[in-house]
């Protein structure tokens, strides 16, 4: 294991003497106030943006067939003087609308990107605590007549980065590289490289100073959104993405001398982040571009990542990803992670996935597959009485700004009531089995007799080695609690090495005498020979508590979100066709056309909860700024000059159909129960499909 001693010392210091980190990022070009020094009161909101795909080559009124780039088989529909209005209306479904071309393979016109940021700045600047931005800020490589280049990709990313900064100001931003942010698409070699260095330069004002070296080496980092309380982790999912053939798919370190696979190295880093975050009592949001599913990620990467999120159940408050362009939620399940069988059905399973690495992921050919296999996964959820929530972890996949279906932006609300803060015991396990790692090793059921034999053999070997070398020290119980992977069957071994190191360098019996149970020996690391025909050992202990923020509504828990979208069909019908002044450059605007209207597609809250927030009687305030509400929702709050009651507003929200889920909170139980309902009810599923494809009607 290539683990520097300096990190192990840092782990020791971090766990024993943890304080909120202080950092201030300054560069020659930009001076940014770090989130650690921020004193602004929390709003309890954050925003998730993903998959913008701006296309500078988009030609208004060109044909859809040409990828909205012009010509190719059919002549373009030019200015209004050349064609009669009836001809334009007849052909509107075949040509590129001014604001974009919904339900097509065209990328987003620059005017849509600018209109989106203008709306966000007008309504959300100063209204969110942080921004989650999960990549794909360049166009797809789908038109061989207009090939992409690295300079263009970097230019588009730099432009979107500047718009993010100017739109939201000095708030923490966690961003990640998408599979179309590199050239060729999907392929990223291990860093440091020219690509990781360029993105480091582009995103430098978003990355904390102490994370710059991590980003330079692998394009991932973490940032404290709320100092000492909430950590945002940016993952470079391209190192786990199965279509990236430049990596080895999270192969373990075998001490052969070959370079460590970047996916393995990143997951070891992630484990370190979770160890330190849990030691400090922090909650963690995991973010990235390509969502973790058995089809999207290499098998070893998916299983190792799943082992982490399930084992740190009380620390990981949620997972946010993009890439798929459709609105849905998935699950990482213990049955997939700890079973030797093939993973259960997930969106884009290997057996039915029709696209390849050479095809763009946003094509409509994939939409039906996602929906069908997603429902199969929901239908596989056990009955309520048989469901073990500790065996699930929910993954949120946000719809895109690019109008693959319709443009969408998601506004989250989370709990900022300090009174409800959950404080996990610093040195006590809250694992579901409430036992240390060493105790778990000997807690095996009758049907695990073969695994018991394996462990017995290993213990005998360890005892012989200890007797021969005179090594082995007692292990304090709190180390087993904080480092639950010392017996994990998966490739990562950083925690076990850290545990060994800590037991050697800390006189733990003197510092923490009350935390020792009967002395248990921990042998030096020794590779175990794999025995054929033996069952794998059962899953290691996990940190799980029914009172953690991911499991119930308390401080830092996600409460709900509101999905905004643009009905581009309506926007283009009224203002999106006909003559248009020529627009030049990325920052071009067209004052002659009113900006498209952002509407509420749905909200996860109950009607009463949302109504109380909008009326202003909720403890935490409105889930979204009132100024961001479309007329259809804002009109519910008043009748003439008279404000309506909570009950009246709630009834109006139901009639509008914007509160379809009526979820009390966004706890894991809520998502598992919702998935089960969607799997069983055809009526609920049909309504879900409309929202899944962002109100475009694409699936139906």
Secondary structure, DSSP 8 states (H G I E B T S, - for coil): ----HHHHHHHHHHHHS--------B-SS-B---GGG------SEEEEE----EETT--TT-BGGGTTSS-TTS-----GGGS-HHHHHHTGGGB--TT--SSSS--EEHHHHHHHHHHHHHHHTTT-SEEEE----S--S--TTS---HHHHHHHHHHHHHHHHHHH-SSEEEE---TTSSSSTT---SSSSHHHHHHHHHTGGGS-GGGHHHHHHHS-EEEEEETTTEEEEE--GGGTBTT-TTS-SS----SSSS---HHHHHHHHHHHHHHHHHHTT-EEEEEEEE---TTTB-HHHHHHHHHHHHHBTTTEEEEEEESS-S-EEEEEEHHHHS-SS-----SS-TTT----TTS-TT-GGGHHHHHHHHHHHHHTS--GGG--GGGEEEEEE---SSTTSS-EEEEEEE---GGG-----TTS--BTT---HHHHHT---GGGHHHHHHHHHHHHHHHHHHHHHT--EE--HHHHHH-TTTT-SSS--HHHHHHHHHHHHS-HHHH-GGG--S--EE---------TT---------B--TTSTTTSS-TT-EEEEEEEEE-HHHHHHHHSSS------STT---TTS----EEEEEESB-HHHHHHHHHT-STT--SS-GGG--HHHHTTSEETTEE--HHHHHHHHHHHT--SS-BS---HHHHHHHHHHHHH-HHHHHHHHHHHTTTS----
